Structure formats: C-alpha cells, structure tokens
Amino acid sequence: MKTLIKTLKSGHPWLYADSLQSLPPAASGSLALVKTKEGDIIAKGLYDPKSKLVFRALAVKERRLDDSLIEARLQRAVALRRRLFQGQDTTGYRLLNGEGYRLLNGEGYRLLNGEGDLLPGLVCDIYGSSAVLKLDGDGPAGFYDTKGIAAWLQQQLQLQCVYLKNRSGSASRGAALVGPAPSKPVQFREHGIAFAADLVAGQKTGFFLDQRDNRSWMQAFHRGSRVLNLFGYTGGFSVYAGAAGASHVTTVDIADAALAAADDNWLLNSLPPHQHESIAADAFDFLDRAAAAKEAWDVVICDPPSFAPNKASVEKAQASYERLFTKAAAVTASGGVLALASCSSHITFPMFHSICDAAVQRARRTATVISVRGQPADHPYPAPCTELRYLKFIAHVLD
C-alpha cells in the first residue's frame, strides 16, 4: 500500500483493479476516493469497475474535485497551447479572443491530452473551427459533463462545431454537442500545409496529429527524392514530402477510402498529380513485390498501426515489426533515409531500438541513427507515467 500511496502522490494517475482489496458496487464514472486503512484520503478521481484501469486520479493535493477544478484544468491546457504556439504567426496564427489566447487559426492540434493535461481519459483535437472530443472508456464517459465542456470550448475558442466521437465498436459514431455534425471533411492546416479530415468516419479523431512535427522534420530529406510512405492513411507524410519538393511520392495503404483522401489532400495543396501515386495493398506484400522488382526509394517512411494492443501481444508484435522493417530497409536506396515508427505504448523505446537494429542487420544493411523522436509537445504526459510516452520515431541513414 505504501508503494501505491507514493505512486499516486508522485503524479502517476492510475490504479489497477488487482491492486485494490475490493471493488465498491458503484457505477462507472462515479467519483471515487482512495483511502488508507486509517481513513486518510490519498486521492480523488473517477471510478470504472468494468475496466482493469479501475481508478484515475484527478485530485491528490487539491481538497476538492468539482466543476471549478475541471475548468481550471481546461484553462491550464489552453494556456499551455498558447505558450507552445505563440510567436509562430508566419503560419496564420492570430489572437482569437479578448482573453489574449494566441491559438492556431485554422490549424490542427491537440488541445486536451487526457492524463497529460490532468484530465484523465479526456481528449480534444482541434481542426480549424471544429473540435472532436473522445472519452477513453466508460469511466470518463460517465464522469465528464461533455455538453458543459463543449459549451466552454465553444465560448473560449469560437468554435462552430464540437463533435463527441464514440469509441470504435459503439452503436453510433457519435453526436454533435455544438453546431451540426460535419457533413464533409473539415479543412485545416499543419505548418501551412492544407489537409481535410473526416471527423465523423475517420480513424481516431480524423487525423494523426501526433506525427505533425515528425512530418515537418522529415521535409529536410525530401527535395528531389523518391519517397515511399507505407501505411500512408490520408497522406500526411506524403503531402509534406510533395510540398518539400519530392520528385515523386508513393503512398501505400490497405484502405481505398484513405487513399482517395490522400489524393484529395495532395491536390488540395496544388501539387502536380503525376508526382503522386496511391497504391491499395498490404504493406508486407507490396514490399515483397518491390524488392523482387529491385525497386528502391530515397526516403522510406513506415508508420504502421499498433501491433501490440496489450502486454500479451508484445512478443508477437516485436517479430512483426522486425519483419516489416527488414522489408522496408531492403527497398531503401544506399544513402537513403529510413524512418520507422511505432504508436504502441507496450513497445518501449529500448525495445524499439532493438527491433530497428535487428531489422537493419537482417536486411544486411548498416545504419546511422540521425534522430530519435516522439510525440509533439501538445501531446504531454505525466512525468511518472512513461507508459503514455507512446510514439516512437527513429530516422536512419542506410549504407
């Protein structure tokens, strides 16, 4: 118990069901208190007896957990983004209200990142004048006043739409809390590059905003290069490559709808249509065919979905990542850049380094690591909760 107390007091927000003596018969989303045997309150938070993650702390040092604390956390998140993005007026930033918040005008970014913004289980992504809320499970869904939060966001950020998106597998996709639900993809910008995202039917909240800074960083290697974007989804890395002057970009994804959106995003930036090719294929099969045809690209980006959704799948996931990355290394030109990524929190940075090294060796190549990167600053996490440092991105130059 002493270890649990120390962990909570240090800022780690989670307790698992197997760490507690018993589970009270309360509904998911109930306000819960964690106490010592002597009755001293350690933390206040939200409760979910249906989940292995049974308790998420919101208040440890604070005496009260109420609407005023939630609003203070929302204000804290907005203020952090103001500090992160101020001074970047060259990409269309401007003041949005009399409070002096310098936020992104027409841009896409994460405003609320759950535990990292001291609001466990609550995510909010901004796409121009629209916002998407997501709740991580029954506990957060039962705890947060989403209509009240949506109204606060609309007032503070002058939003036209706030859409609550349900988890995959739910009976409905979601519901509009402010304004009408988007009937078509919503346009926004990243570092001055235009995109359109389907906030209702798209994966996650509609776009993978966590790779924003990595997409921008990779542009240094694109001019005059042939670029291969594997698991390209709606073309994030591809469009950045085209905007940076790539001679040709190939986007590979298994989903036809995602590739259609990638083509649209390419044209949205007035890029030459003949310089982009979308290929609907399994990435493993595509790489086998490319290697057999002795094809090679100057830049290869491999950003697969999570292969390890839980701890039990880690060993199998490591083998899959290594096999995939070996194939990607085989089609990277000599002197080319191979960028490898994983979004699984169960694959640690040391594991990922080992996977990448093994893959390069298995491909009979040698590599120099030129950058080890992760999620951007608008995706913060509590310092003691390194499980939420989920995104890994390693760029190599191959022989």
N, C-alpha and C positions, 0 to 999 in steps of 0.2 A: 504493500500500500504506500509506503514511503516513496518508492520509485514513481508511482503514479502521481502522487502529490507534487513531487519535484518536476515531473514532466509537464504537468498542467501549468504549474507556476512559471515554468521557463518559456511558455508560449506555444507549446505543442497543443493543438486544439482537439485531439481525438482520444476517445476511449473505445476499446472494442468490447464486445459482449462477453468474451471469455475472461476479461479482467475484472468483472464485477461479480459479487456474491450472488446477486439475484436481479431479475429484471421486473420493475414495477408494472402492473397491468394498466398502463396508460396508452393513450393514442399516439400515433406517430405525429410529430410536430409539437408535442407538449413541452412546456417549459420545464426543465429539469434542474435539480440541484445535486451536485456531488458533495457528499459529506464524509467526514472521518467517522470512526466508530464513536467518537466522543460527541458528535453532532456539529462540529465546526464546518462551515461551508467553505469548500475549496473553489468551486466554480459553478457558474450558471450557464445554461446553454439549451440546445434543442435535443430532443429525445426521439429515437426511432428504434423500437424493439424489433422491427422486421428486418433490420439491417445488422450485419456484423459490426458496422461502424455505428455503435448504439448511441453515442453521445458526442456532440460537437460543442465545444466551449465558445461562448461569446463574451462572457464577463468573468474575469478572475480577480483583478484588482478592484474593478468597479463594484459599488454597492448595489446598484440597481440595473436590471435588464428590462428596458421598456422602450417605447417608441422614440424617446429623446436620445437614447443611446444608438439606436439604429440610424436615426437621422444624422447624428454626429459622425457615424462611420461612413455614411453616404457622402457627407461634406468632406470628410478626410480623403476619400477616394477621388473626388472631383479636384480637390486641391493638389493631390499628388500628380494627376494628369496635367494640371496647369503648369506645375513645375517641370514636368518631363518635356512638355511640348512648347514652352514659351521660347520666343526668340527664333522660331522657325517660320517666319512669315513668308518666306520665299515659296512655300508650297500652298499658299492660300489660307493661312491661319488668320483669324481676326477675333476681336472681342465679341462675345455673344450676348452679354447682359451687363446690367449695371453693377453686378457684384464684382466685376473685374476678372472673371474667369476667362483665361485665354485657352480656348479649346479649339479643336480642329473643325474648320468649316468645310463640310463635305467630305471629310476623311473617315477612314475606318480604323477603329482602335478598341481596345478593351477598357471599359470603364470600371467594371467590378469583377474581380478575380477571386471570388469566394474567400477561402481562408486567408489568402494573401492580403485582402483588404478588410480582414477581421469580420467578414460576413460569411460564415461557413455555408457552402452549398449554394451560394447565390452568384450567378454570372450574368453580366450585362455587356453586350457588344454594341457599339455604335457604328452605324452605316449612314453617314451623312446626317439627314434629319430623321432617321429611323433608328430604333433601338430594339434589340432582341434580348429578352430575359430567359434564362434557363435555370431550373432548380434540380439539384443533384439528389433525387430520391424523395421518398415520402416524408421524411423528417423535415427538410427545408420547405417542401410544398405545403405542409401543414402549419409551419411556423410563421413564415413571412406573409405579410399583408401585401401581396403583389399589386393589387389595384392602387393601394396607397403609395407604394414605391414608384409605380408607373406615373402617377399624378405628380409626384415630387420631381421625377426626372423630366417630365414634360415641361414643368414650370421652370426648372433650373436651366435646361438646355434648349428650350424652344423646339422641342421635337414635334413632328407631325404624326408619328406613329410609334407606339410601344407594343411589341408583339411578344406574348408569352408562348414559348415553344416547348412542347411536351417532349419527354424522353422517347427515344425510338421504341417501338412496340406498343405505344399507347393507342387508345381507341381513336383519338383525333390528333392532328398535328399540332394544334394549339389554338390560341384565341387572341384577338386584338384587345388590348386593355385601354389604349388611347388611339383614337382615329381608326380608320378602316384597315383591315389586314392588307398587306401589299398584294396586288393582283398581278404584278410582273416583277422581274428582277430589279432591285434597287441599286442605283449607281452611287459610287463613292470613289475616293481616290486614296492611293498609298504613295507617299513620296512623289506626288504629282502624276502618278500613273493611274489611268482610269480602269475601273472594274465594275461589273454588275453582278450582284449576288441574289440568289433565290432564297430569301429569308424564311419562307414557309416550307419548301420542299427540299432545300439544300442540306448537305451534311452539317453537323454541329449547328452553329447559328447562321450558316450560309456561306462562310468563307473561313479559311485557316489563317486568322490574323496573327497567330503566334510565329509564323515564319516571315513576317514583314521585314524585319531588319536583316535576316539572312538573305532574303531575296535581293535586297538593296546591296548588301556587301558583295554578293556574287557578281554584280554587274562589272566589276573591275576586270573580269576574265572573259567577258562575252564579245567584245568588239572584234569583228572579223572571224568569229569562231562558229563551228558547227556544234550545236547544243542539243543534247538529248535529255528530256525531262520525263522521268519514269514515275508512274503513279501521279500523273500531272494534274488530275482533277480538273478544275476550271481554268488552268493555265497560269497560275500565279507566277511561278518561276519562268515560264515560257515568255510571258508578256514582258517581264523585266528584262529578259535576255534580248528580245526584239528591240525594246526601247534603248538598250545599250549598244546596239549596232551589230548583233549577231548576224552572220551571213545566212544562216538557216537554222530553224528550230524544229525539232520533232517532239511532239507531245504524245505520250503513250498512257492510256488508261483503259480499264475494262468497261467503263460505262459510256455508252453513246451520248447520253444526255449531258454528261460532264464535258465531253469533248466538243459538243455543239456550243456549250457555254464558253469553252476555251477559244474556239474560233471567233465567237462574238466579241470576247474581250480583246482579242488580237485586233480585230477591225475597229473596235471602239477607240483604239489609240492610233488609228490611221496608219497602221503598219502594212507593208506590202504583203498581199495574200500569198504570193508564190514563195515567200520565205518561211512559211509555217505549214507543217503537215501534222494532222491529227491521225493517230492510229489506234483503233479499238482492238486491244489484245491483252492477254495475260502477260504481265511483265516478264515472268520467267521464260515463257515460250518465245516472246519477242527477242529476248537477249540470246537465246539459243540460235534462232534463225539469223540474227545479226552477226554472231560470231562465226557461224558456218559460212556466211557470205563475206567474211573478212571485212566487215564494216567497222569504222571507228569514228568517235566523236572527240572534239577538242575539250568539251565540257560535258560531264555526265552527272546528273543530279538524281539521286534515288531517295525519295521521301515516302516510304511505304506506310500503310496503316499499321496500327499496333498489332504485333504478332503475339504479345503477351498480355492478355486482358486480366490475368490473375497470376499469383505466385506459382500455381501448379503448372502453368504453361511455359514457364521461363526456359526450361531446358530445351523443349521443342522449338521455342521461338529463337533461341540462340543459334540453333542449327539452321533454321530457315533464313535468318538474317545473313549468316555466313555464306550460305549457298547463293542467295540473291546478290550479295555484294561481290562475291567472286565473279559471277557472271557480268556484273556492271564493270568491274575492273578490267575484264577481258576485252571490252569494247571501248576503253578509254585510250586515246592516242598517246604515244610517247610524248612526254612533256605536258600532257593534258591534265585537267583538274577533275578529280572525282570527289563529289560531295555526298556524304552518306548521313542519313538522319534516322532517328527513332523517336516516337512520341509515347513510348510505353514507360510508365513510372516504375515498372517492375524490372526494367533493364537499367542498371546503374551505369554511371559514367565509366567506372573501371571495367565493367562487363562489356560496355560498348566499345571501348578502346581495344579490348582483347578480340572482340568479334571482327572489328575492322582490320586489325593487324593480321589475324588468321586468314581473312578473305584475300587480302593483298598477296600474302605468301602463297596461298593456294592457287592464285591466278598466275603465280610465277612472275610477279612484278615486285619492284621495290618502290617505296613511297616516302615522301617527306610530308609531315603534317604542317600545314600552314595556318590553320586556325581551328580552335575548339570553341564552339559557340552553343548557345541555348536559346531560351525564350526571352522575349524583349522585356523592357522594364515595366510595361503596362500589364505584365503577367507575373506580379510579385508572389512570393510565398513566405510563410513564417520561417525565420532562420532555423528553428529546431526541427522543422518539418520538411526535411530534404526529399521526402517522397514526392513532394509537389514540384520539385525541380525535374520535370519530366522530359523536356525536349532536349535532345542531344543532336548536334550537327557538327560533323568533322569534315574539313576540307583537306584533301591531299593533292600533291603533285606527283604523278607517276612517272617512272623512268621511260 
